[in-house]
């Protein structure tokens, strides 16, 4: 909770007190979305995030009234978080069904279409943002995954992947091509950020054909050529069920965490 009366006058980044600042810098946290807050339309999306968690990041990396962009918006949790803490949100989402859900949750400005094309338009309009916070597709994790969670979603009639639009990055078959496309989007985002603005990416490492592909680490390494890498926070999902992956032959981790990679535009 922001309390301007206790903010250090030297603090140009946010409107937090010293205690709130220090609390946020802990390198891991547990955040589980409340089932009562998740409608069927939100649950339909294969990777929705709790707005309260996003709000904490927005409140740390911006001040009230500043602009925040999410180029992979999904069902709109980032825009809901912006509404709740008086930031001006702009979202981009490829699929119409998720745009419709997002618009039912927020009055923020939402564009439907390919993030690459819309970011280009925003750059040429002269738009500027203090923060980009987003979670891109985790490569082919949805199109190739056939685990317990996917079976449960199928039984409930929920989406198993975002869709079949050829512009969907999650449908790119070659890993290197996917990485190059994703990195180029974030290099575009750099042009939208104010000087010393921040980029936050929620991402997981991905299991592919028995091998763990370090997507989070690859992104961090590649983006360092254009951004200053400030570090990461680790989001722990304590509510997820443990599954007997690999048992009794091999170690296969139950991946119940995301990396929140934090970058700054020089």
N, C-alpha and C positions, 0 to 999 in steps of 0.2 A: 504494500500500500504506500503510495507516494505521499510525502508530507513536506511540502515546500518550505515550511517554517524552520525545518531542521537541516536543510541542505547546505553543505559547505559552499560558500560563495565562489570558491575556486573550481567547483565542479561544473564543467561545461558540457558533460556528456549526457547526464540524466537528471532526474528530480528525486533521487533516492537519498535517504539518510545514510550516515556512515555504517550503521548496523545492517541496513538493507543491502548496501553495496557489498560488504564483506560476506554476508550470507549467500549472495548469489555466486560468488567466486569459488565456492566449493565445487570440486571437479566432477562430482556425480550427484544425481538426484533421482528420486523415485516419483513417477507421475503416471497414475492410472486413471483413464477416463471413467467418469461415473456413468453406469448403464442408464440411469434415469435421464441423462442429458443427451443420449444418443437416439435420434429418431431412426426410423427405417430408412429414410432417404440418405441420412449420413452414414449409417451402417453399410448401405449398399456399396459405398466406395471402399476399395480394398485396403486403403492406408490412411484413414482419417486420424487427426491428432486432436487432443483436448485443447480448447482455446485458452484455458487458464495457464497451461504450461507455456504456450506461445506468448501470452501476455507478459510473463515474467521476463522473457528475453527482450521484448519490445520496450518494456519499461526501463530496462538496464541500458539499452543501446540508443535510446532516443529520449527527447523531451516532449511534453504535450504539444500537440499541434504540428509536429514534424511528420514527414511523409515516409511511408513504408510500402514496399512492393513485394509481392509473392508471384513469381512467374510460373509456378506449378500449383495453382490454388486448390484444386480438388473441390471439396464441398464448402470451402470458405472459412475455415477455422481462423486463419490469420486475420481476415477482415473482421470477424466477430471480436477477436482480441483487440484489434485497433479501435473498434467502436467502444469497447469497455474501458479503454484508457486514453481516450481523446487524441488518437493519432489519425492521420488521414491515410487510409489504405487504398491501394490499387492492386487488383489481382488479375492474373491471366490464367485461363484454363482452356484446354483443347476441346473437351467434350461438353456438348450442350446439356446433357442430363445433369452433370455436376454443376455447371453454371446456373441452371435453374434452381438447384438446391441452395447454392451459395447466395443467390439473389433473394431467396426466401428468408435468409438468416441475417442479411445485412443490406444497408443502402449504399455501401461503398462502391466505388467505380470498378466494374468488372468487365474485362474484355474476353470475348471468346475467340480462340484461334491459336495458331502456332506461336509459341513464345518468341521464337527467333524473328518472326516478321513484326510482331507487335512491339517488341523491345526496340527494334530498328526505328519504327514509327515514333516511339516515345523519345528516343534520342534526338530525332530531327525536329521534334516539337520543343526541345529544350527542357524537358522534364528533368527534375533532380530529386533524389531520395536520400534520406539519412541512413536508411537500412533496407537491405534485402534479406528476407528470411524465408526459407523454403525447404521443401523436401522433394527432390526430383525422383523420377523412376529409378529403382534399384536394378538397372539393366533388365535382365529377363527373369527376375525372381518370381514374378507372377505368372508369366506364360509357361515357365518350365517347372514350377513347384507343384509337386503332387503329394503333399504331406497331410497330416491330420487336420490342420487348420483349413486347408483348401477343401477337404472332404466335408467338413462341418459347414463351411460357407455354401457349398453346392447344395447340401441338404436343405438349407434355409432359403435357397433361391437368391443368394447374394452374388454380386459380381465377383468373378475369379480373376479378372484382369480389367484394366481401364476401358479398353475398347479395341477396335481394329482399324483406327485411323492410321494411314501410312506415315503420317507425320509424328506419330507417337514414338518417343525415344525408346520406350520399353520394348518395342517390337524390332529394334535393330539387332540383327543376328550376330554380327561380328563384334567382339568385345572392344577392340581397338577403335573401331568406327564409332561405337557408342560413347566411349570416353572422349574422343576428339570432339564430337558434336556437343556433348555436355559441357566440356571445358570452354568451348567457344561461346556458348550461351553465357557463362559466367564472365568471360572476358567482355562480352557485350554489356552485361550488367554493370561492370566497372565504369562504363561511360555514363551510366545513369546516376551513379553515386556522387554525392558531394565529396570534396577532399576530406580524408579521414573518416569517411562513411564506412559502415560495416556490412559484411556479407556473412550470413549464418546458414549453414547447410546441414540438414538432418539426413543421415545416411547410415546404411549398414554395410558390412562386408557380406559377400554373396557366395553361397555354395553352388558350384557348377560342376557336374560330372565327377563328383567325389572329391573335388578340390575347393578349398576356400579361397575365393578371389578377393583380395584386400581392396575393395572399391573405395572405402573411406580413405585409406592410406594413399592410394593412387591419386585421388582427387586432391588431397592435401599437398602432395609433392608437385603436381602439375600446376596448381593454382598459385604456388609460391613464386612463379615467374612474373606475376602481375600484381599479387596481393601480399601483404605482410600477414603471415600466419601467427595468430595470437595464442592459439591453443585449442583445447576442446573441453566440452562437458559431456558426460556420459549419462544418457537417459536410461534408467533401469526400469524394466516392465515386470514388476513383481507379481502381477496377477496372472501371468501366462502359465499354462499347464506344462509340466515337464513331460517330455515324450522319450521313449526308449530308442532314440536314434543310434544306430550302430551296434547296439547291444545284441549278442555278447561277443562281437568280433573286433570292433574298432571304436576309437574315441571319435564321436561326432557331437559337437557342442549344441546344446539348446541355446540358440542365440536370442537372448531376452534383453538386448540393449541396442541403443542407437548411438552413434557418434554425432555430437553437435559441433561441427567444425566452425571455428570463428576466425574470420579474416578481416583485414582492414585495408581500405584503399590508401596507398601512400599519400 
